[in-house]
Amino acid sequence: MNKLLIIDGLNLTRRIHAAQPDEADMAALENRLLGACRKLIAFHAPSHCALVWDGDQESWRKRLYPDYKKGRKPMPEALAKGLPAIKQALLAQGLVSVNADSEADDVIATLATKLVGRGGEAIIVSTDKGLAQLTHANIRQWDHFAQQFLDMAALEQKLGVQRSQLLDFIALAGDSGNKIPGISGIGPKSAAELLKTYRSLANLYQSLNTLGAKQAKKLEEGRDMARLSYKLAKLQTDMPLNLSLAQLRLG
């Protein structure tokens, strides 16, 4: 079975970089990143590996909703300047970089989904909880910094919803980290309670007449925002990749 290790490039690199005493020391960052990649490969023993990086183009999500990810800190200048050389150093070690046009998440989701669709296994290295919506049994998410697979049961307990309800939960409650709005007046607790009762967003909207007038009004007035939030949160799994699996095989 093909096993693809998909590393969220900036998610890993920025966290390593943030922990450095000297943020301008790109040689140290390069060494630490290469060390992390070697450790990941030794532990997971993949047949293929790719580091997926965010690109500079404006995301389709930003065009759809201009406030998406508003207020995010820009990449430190030293890191931005040092990334091309770091990618070259990775390539020299046989580690291929895949550069997304804008957001890496959609490319990661596409790579993972395509591989498991052909009977393979994908391990995604990222702390991004949004990737938890990829529910196929052969897609798992590894937190390099905690040195463990993402604990889905703990995530479900924290949010109060099942993993399969994650997108419906964000549609209702929003996602403050990505500035996805959700419905005004519906917080995480209310969203979890509604999904516990009605199971899905579709069922909820078919049952507004069973709710109290105040809550039903919030949901009705927020219907379009819920639809928008769901779309913003949902990962694309059909992005054009322009590469073959053979290019990602480890030597």
Sequence and secondary structure as in RCSB ss.txt:
>XXXX:A:sequence
MNKLLIIDGLNLTRRIHAAQPDEADMAALENRLLGACRKLIAFHAPSHCALVWDGDQESWRKRLYPDYKKGRKPM
PEALAKGLPAIKQALLAQGLVSVNADSEADDVIATLATKLVGRGGEAIIVSTDKGLAQLTHANIRQWDHFAQQFL
DMAALEQKLGVQRSQLLDFIALAGDSGNKIPGISGIGPKSAAELLKTYRSLANLYQSLNTLGAKQAKKLEEGRDM
ARLSYKLAKLQTDMPLNLSLAQLRLG
>XXXX:A:secstr
  EEEEEEHHHHHHHHHHT S TT HHHHHHHHHHHHHHHHHHH  SEEEEEE  SS  HHHHH TTTTTT    
 HHHHHHHHHHHHHHHHTT EEEE SS HHHHHHHHHHHHHHTT EEEEE   GGGGG   TTEEEEETTTTEE 
 HHHHHHHHTS GGGHHHHHHHH BGGGTB   TT  HHHHHHHHHHHSSHHHHHTTGGGS HHHHHHHHHTHHH
HHHHHHHHS  S       GGGGB  
